[in-house]
């Protein structure tokens, strides 16, 4: 006996509208930035009312947060694909992959870090944890190159290294300032990792 219930036409329509709203919101953020995202524009493009957007996602924060969740999930999947055979090369690979993802999806990543909740509500813990999990992907290779270091130190190094790489890339790609050419930015990231590893007594390699 098949207990799987098929979606009703009403549910199918609702799901299609939800996907459409997300696609529209993601497209606006990706091309114009988070500040250009307006609920009325999304509703108009989706052919529905503002109330329908709120009904689907609770409020407009819900739309943005859903896009942000998908962004960090896509980022983490890319980072997990970096080869892990050599821990030092893995560190360089994680930084390079982050640079490539940021260059491809700059506004979506900025939305992840820049969005502020309405009424000063706290940012959802699940997204914060997802970001921390992405940053923590530098933890395993650091453990391998620093086997005698305490886990607390490794965790701090992992967070510091990824945060610094993020800062270099974010500022380097900022169009309101003088954007750094991609190849030069890649060299700057590599030089930073060279210096950081050398300070830890690790021989840099690429």
WOWODA-V136885 format. One record per residue. N is the residue number from 1. OMEGA is omega in whole degrees, -180 to 180 (none if undefined). NEAR is the number of other C-alpha atoms within 10 Angstrom. D_CENTER is the distance of its C-alpha to the mean C-alpha in Angstrom with 1 decimal. Layout:
# WOWODA-V136885
[[N | OMEGA | NEAR | D_CENTER] [N | OMEGA | NEAR | D_CENTER]]
This chain:
# WOWODA-V136885
[[1 | -179 | 3 | 42.8] [2 | -178 | 4 | 39.5] [3 | -179 | 5 | 37.8] [4 | -179 | 6 | 34.7] [5 | 177 | 6 | 34.9] [6 | 178 | 8 | 34.0] [7 | 176 | 10 | 32.0] [8 | 176 | 9 | 34.3] [9 | 180 | 9 | 34.2] [10 | 179 | 9 | 33.1] [11 | 179 | 11 | 30.0] [12 | 178 | 12 | 29.2] [13 | 180 | 12 | 29.4] [14 | 180 | 14 | 27.2] [15 | 178 | 14 | 24.5] [16 | 179 | 12 | 24.8] [17 | 179 | 18 | 24.5] [18 | 179 | 18 | 21.4] [19 | -180 | 13 | 19.7] [20 | 179 | 17 | 21.2] [21 | 180 | 25 | 20.0] [22 | 180 | 20 | 16.3] [23 | 179 | 15 | 16.8] [24 | -180 | 17 | 18.5] [25 | 180 | 25 | 16.0] [26 | -180 | 25 | 13.1] [27 | 179 | 15 | 15.6] [28 | 179 | 20 | 16.7] [29 | -176 | 23 | 13.3] [30 | -175 | 18 | 12.6] [31 | -173 | 13 | 16.1] [32 | -179 | 13 | 17.2] [33 | -176 | 17 | 14.5] [34 | -176 | 20 | 14.0] [35 | -180 | 11 | 17.5] [36 | -177 | 12 | 19.1] [37 | 179 | 18 | 18.2] [38 | -176 | 12 | 21.4] [39 | -180 | 20 | 22.4] [40 | 178 | 14 | 25.7] [41 | 179 | 15 | 24.3] [42 | -179 | 23 | 22.1] [43 | -179 | 20 | 25.2] [44 | -180 | 12 | 27.5] [45 | -180 | 14 | 25.4] [46 | -180 | 21 | 25.3] [47 | 179 | 13 | 29.0] [48 | 180 | 14 | 28.9] [49 | 174 | 15 | 29.5] [50 | 179 | 17 | 27.3] [51 | 179 | 13 | 28.6] [52 | 177 | 18 | 27.4] [53 | 179 | 23 | 23.8] [54 | 179 | 16 | 24.3] [55 | -179 | 12 | 26.1] [56 | -170 | 16 | 23.3] [57 | 179 | 17 | 20.5] [58 | 175 | 12 | 22.7] [59 | -177 | 16 | 21.7] [60 | 173 | 18 | 19.5] [61 | -179 | 16 | 16.9] [62 | 177 | 15 | 16.8] [63 | -177 | 21 | 15.8] [64 | -178 | 22 | 12.9] [65 | 178 | 19 | 11.7] [66 | 176 | 15 | 12.1] [67 | -179 | 21 | 10.1] [68 | 177 | 21 | 7.2] [69 | -180 | 17 | 8.0] [70 | 179 | 15 | 8.2] [71 | -178 | 18 | 4.9] [72 | 175 | 20 | 3.5] [73 | 179 | 16 | 7.1] [74 | 177 | 13 | 7.2] [75 | -178 | 19 | 5.1] [76 | 179 | 18 | 7.4] [77 | 178 | 12 | 10.2] [78 | -179 | 16 | 10.2] [79 | 180 | 22 | 10.4] [80 | -180 | 14 | 13.0] [81 | 180 | 11 | 15.0] [82 | 179 | 18 | 15.9] [83 | -174 | 13 | 19.6] [84 | -177 | 15 | 20.7] [85 | 180 | 9 | 24.4] [86 | -174 | 11 | 24.6] [87 | 180 | 17 | 22.6] [88 | 178 | 20 | 22.9] [89 | 177 | 17 | 21.8] [90 | 178 | 21 | 18.9] [91 | 176 | 28 | 17.7] [92 | -179 | 20 | 18.1] [93 | 177 | 19 | 16.5] [94 | 179 | 23 | 13.2] [95 | -179 | 24 | 13.3] [96 | 179 | 19 | 14.4] [97 | 178 | 18 | 11.8] [98 | 178 | 20 | 9.0] [99 | -179 | 23 | 11.3] [100 | 180 | 16 | 12.0] [101 | -180 | 16 | 8.5] [102 | 180 | 19 | 8.2] [103 | -179 | 15 | 11.8] [104 | -172 | 12 | 11.5] [105 | -173 | 16 | 8.8] [106 | -176 | 20 | 9.4] [107 | 178 | 20 | 10.1] [108 | 178 | 26 | 7.4] [109 | 178 | 21 | 4.9] [110 | 177 | 17 | 8.2] [111 | 180 | 20 | 8.7] [112 | -176 | 21 | 6.2] [113 | -174 | 12 | 8.2] [114 | -175 | 12 | 11.4] [115 | 175 | 15 | 12.3] [116 | -177 | 13 | 15.5] [117 | 176 | 15 | 17.3] [118 | 178 | 11 | 20.8] [119 | 177 | 6 | 23.8] [120 | 176 | 7 | 21.8] [121 | -180 | 8 | 20.8] [122 | 178 | 9 | 18.6] [123 | -177 | 13 | 14.9] [124 | -178 | 10 | 14.7] [125 | -176 | 9 | 14.9] [126 | 179 | 10 | 13.2] [127 | 177 | 18 | 9.7] [128 | 180 | 15 | 10.6] [129 | 178 | 11 | 11.8] [130 | 178 | 15 | 8.8] [131 | 179 | 18 | 6.9] [132 | 178 | 12 | 10.4] [133 | 177 | 14 | 10.8] [134 | 179 | 21 | 8.2] [135 | -176 | 21 | 9.9] [136 | 178 | 17 | 13.1] [137 | 173 | 20 | 13.1] [138 | -177 | 24 | 15.1] [139 | -178 | 21 | 17.6] [140 | 179 | 17 | 19.7] [141 | 177 | 20 | 20.5] [142 | 176 | 21 | 21.4] [143 | -177 | 18 | 23.7] [144 | -179 | 13 | 25.3] [145 | 178 | 17 | 26.1] [146 | -173 | 16 | 27.1] [147 | -177 | 11 | 28.9] [148 | -177 | 9 | 31.1] [149 | 178 | 12 | 28.5] [150 | -176 | 10 | 28.0] [151 | 179 | 14 | 24.9] [152 | 178 | 9 | 24.2] [153 | 179 | 12 | 24.3] [154 | -180 | 21 | 22.0] [155 | 179 | 18 | 19.4] [156 | 178 | 12 | 19.8] [157 | -179 | 17 | 19.7] [158 | -180 | 22 | 16.5] [159 | -179 | 19 | 14.7] [160 | -178 | 13 | 16.7] [161 | -179 | 21 | 16.1] [162 | 179 | 21 | 12.3] [163 | 179 | 13 | 12.5] [164 | 178 | 15 | 15.1] [165 | 178 | 21 | 13.4] [166 | -179 | 18 | 10.5] [167 | 179 | 12 | 13.4] [168 | -177 | 17 | 15.4] [169 | -178 | 25 | 13.0] [170 | 179 | 18 | 12.0] [171 | -179 | 15 | 15.7] [172 | -179 | 19 | 16.8] [173 | -178 | 20 | 15.2] [174 | -176 | 12 | 16.3] [175 | -180 | 10 | 18.9] [176 | 173 | 7 | 20.8] [177 | 177 | 9 | 21.8] [178 | -178 | 10 | 23.0] [179 | 180 | 14 | 20.2] [180 | 177 | 16 | 20.7] [181 | -175 | 10 | 21.4] [182 | -178 | 15 | 18.9] [183 | 178 | 9 | 21.5] [184 | 179 | 11 | 22.4] [185 | 177 | 18 | 18.9] [186 | 178 | 19 | 18.6] [187 | 179 | 12 | 21.9] [188 | 178 | 17 | 20.9] [189 | 180 | 20 | 18.0] [190 | 180 | 21 | 20.6] [191 | 177 | 13 | 23.2] [192 | 180 | 16 | 21.2] [193 | 175 | 21 | 20.6] [194 | -176 | 17 | 24.3] [195 | -178 | 14 | 25.5] [196 | -180 | 15 | 23.4] [197 | 179 | 19 | 24.6] [198 | 178 | 12 | 28.1] [199 | 177 | 10 | 28.2] [200 | -180 | 10 | 27.5] [201 | -179 | 11 | 30.4] [202 | 180 | 14 | 28.3] [203 | 179 | 12 | 29.5] [204 | 175 | 16 | 26.8] [205 | -179 | 12 | 26.6] [206 | none | 10 | 24.6]]
